[in-house]
C-alpha cells in the first residue's frame, strides 16, 4: 500500500477577526509541536496575509476557502489566484457543499477553478459529497463519480497527483452525525477506484482523500486509522485552538 502523508485542515468559514486569528495561531502553534500530521487552516480572505506571517517558522499552512475562476477584471467581490498567492495562501478549498448549495456552484465551475489554481501552483482541496436525499436514495456512488469526473475534467495524471479530495457527506456537516469509520473507508475506497479508472492506479494512489463532516476529537483517531482516510477537513471543531489541537494530536 502506498504511504501517504496525513493532512488535517481546519475550515473557519465566516468566523473570526484578525485579532482573534492571531491569538488562536499563537496558542495552536505552541500546542502542536509534537504533531506528526501536515496542518492547514482555510481562513477568511481578510486574514490570509496576517495569518501567513503569524505561522512563519511553524508547520501550519494557510489557505483560502474559495477562489474565482477568472484571472482578473470586472468581477466585483471576487478574489483571484494572483491575489491569494500574493497574500500567502498555498491552497484553497474548491466546491465546498456550502458553495454548491448557497452560491449555486456546479461541477463546471469547480473544474474551472481547479484548472486556474493549477496554473498558479495553488493546491486545490476539492470537496465532494452527497446530500441527505441522495444518500437515502442510494445515490452516493453515482453523485461522487459525477462530481469527481466532471470536476476534474481535462486534468493530467501528474496534475491529479497533486490534488486533495475531501469527501464531505452533506448530511453529516454540522449535524453531529458523522459517518461511521467503516462507511467513510468504503466511500473513500470507492472515490479512489473512480480516480484509478480514469487516471490510472499510480496516480490515484498519490491522491490524499480527507473526510469532513462533524469531525471531533472523539472520532478523529478512529477515522484516521482507516487505510484510505488520509486526513480530515474540520469545521466547527477547528474554531478553538483547544479542540483543534486535540484533533491534530489524536493519533500521536
N, C-alpha and C positions, 0 to 999 in steps of 0.2 A: 504493500500500500504506500502511495506517495505521502511523504511527510510534508505537511503544510503548516505554516505559522498560524497562530490564533490571533484574530483581530477583533477587538471589542470597541465599539463606537457608541458614545452617548449622543443622543439627539435631543437638544434642548428645546426644539420647536420655538414657539413665540414666547420665550421666557428669559428673564434676567436683564439687568442693566450692566453697563461696563464695569462699574464698581463691584457689583455682585460677582461678575465673572472673574475679576482679578482676585478677589478673596477666595473664591472657590478653587481656582487653579493653584494658588499658593498652598492651600491646605492639601489638595489632592496630590500634588507632586511630592510632597513630603511623606504622604501616607502609602504610596505605592512603589517605593524604591525596590521592593523585592518582587514586583510583578514581572511575570515571565511572558505575558501577552503583549502584543502590539496594541497601543491605545490611541483612540481618536475621539475628538469631540466636534460634532456638527453644530456650530453656533450661529446665531443671527448675524446677518451681514454687518451690522453696526459694530460688532466687536471682534471681527476676524483679525484685524491688524493688531489690536491691543492684546488679544489672546495669544496670537502667534509670538509676540515679544515676551509675554509672560511665561511661556513654556520653553523658551530658549534654554538649551542645555538639559532638557528632560526628554523622556521617551514619548511624550504626548504630542500627537499631530493635530493640527487644527484644520477643519474643513467647513464647507458650507452645506446648507440644507436644500439648495436649489440653484439653478443657473439658467440663463437664457440660451436658446439655440442660435440666436443671432449674434453676429460678430460685433456690430456696433450700430448706432444710428438712432432713428426716431422711434424708440420703443420705451415710452415713459414707464418708469418704475422697474425696469428690468436690470439685471446685473450680468455682465458678460464674463467670459472666461478670462479675458485680459485683466478685468477688474479683480477677479478672485485671485489670480496669480499675483497681481501687484500687492494685494492685501496680505498675502502669505498663506492662502489656502492650498493644501496639497491634494484634497479630494472634495467631492461633493455628492450628496445624495441625489438620485435621479428617480423619478417615478414613484415617490412615496405615496401610499394609498390616500393620504390626505390631499396630496396634489392631484391625484387622479379624480378623487371624489369632489372636492370643493372647487377645483380650478379646471376641471374637465380635461386633464392631460391624458392623451391616449398613447398607444404604442408607437405611433408615428412621431409624436412629439418627443417621447422618450428616446427613440432611435436618433433623432436629430441632435438631441442634447449629448448623447453618448459620443457621437461622431465628433461634435465640436470639442468636447473635453479631451478626446484623444489627440486632437490637433495641438492642444495646449499642454499636453502631459499632465493633465489633472485627472486623478484616478476616479472613475465613476463607481459609485456604490449603487447598484441597480436594484430597486425594490420591486418585488413581485408578490402576489398573494391573492387569494380568492375571498369573496365576500361571504357573509353568513348564508345568504340564499344559495350561492353557488356551491358552498360546502355541503349544505343539506341536500342539494340536488345531485350530489356525487360528481360534480364537475371540476373538482380541484385539479386533476391532471390536465384536463382539456384547457382550463384557464391558464395554468402555469406554462404549458407548452406554447400556447399562443403568445403570451407575454414575452417569453424568452426568445422565440424565433423571430417575432416581428420587432421586438425592442432592440435586438442585436443584429438586425438585417444589415448585410454588407460588411460585417467585421471579418477580419482575417483570423487565422489560428493564433498568430502572435498577439493580436490585439485582445482576443478573448482571454488569454492567459493573465493579462494584467487587470482584468475586471474583478470586482467583488459583487456577488449576487446575494441579496438579502431577502430571504423568504419571510414575509410578514403576513400571516393569515389575518385578514381584516377583522374577522370575528374575535380575534384574541387581543387586539390592540386596545389598551386602556380598559379592559373588561375584567381583569383578574381571572381570566380563563385561558391561561397559556396552554398551548397544545402540549400533549404529553411528550416526553423524550422519544418514545417509540414512534409516535406519529411524525414528529419532526425528522427523525432519522430516515424514515421511509420516504418522506416527501423530499428531503434533500437528495437522497439517492436517486429519486426519480428525476429531479432537476439536473443532476449530473449526467444521467443517462440521455436526457434531451440534448445537453451540450455535446456529449460524446457522439451522438448520432449525427449531429450537424457539423461539428468541427473536429471530430476525432478524439479518441480517448486520451492521448498525451496532453492535449490542450485542456480537456475537461478536468483532468486530474490536477491541473495547476490552479483552477479557479477556486477562490475562497467562497464558501457559502455560509452566510450568517443566518441566525434565527432572530427574529424580533417579534414581540407580542407578549406583554405582561411579564417581561423578564425581571426577576428579583434575585436578591442574594440567596434566597431559599431554594430556587430551582436552577441557578446558574451552573453549578458544578455538574448536576445530572445532565443538563443539556450539552455542556461542553465535552462530556465523556463519550458522546456518540461519535462514531468514526467519520461521519460526513458533516458534522457540525464544526465549522472552522472558526466560529466566533459568534458574537451577539451584537444586535443593534438594540440599544436600551433607550427607552423613552423616559417615563416618569421617574424611574429609579436612578436616573443619571442627574437629577436636579439638585441633589445634595451630595456633597463630596463623601459624606459618611456612607451612604447607601451605595454609591457608585464604586467606591474603593473596595467595599465588601465583595461586589461582583467581580471586580478586577483581580481580587486575590482569592476568589472562591476555589480555584483548583490548585493553588500553591501548596 
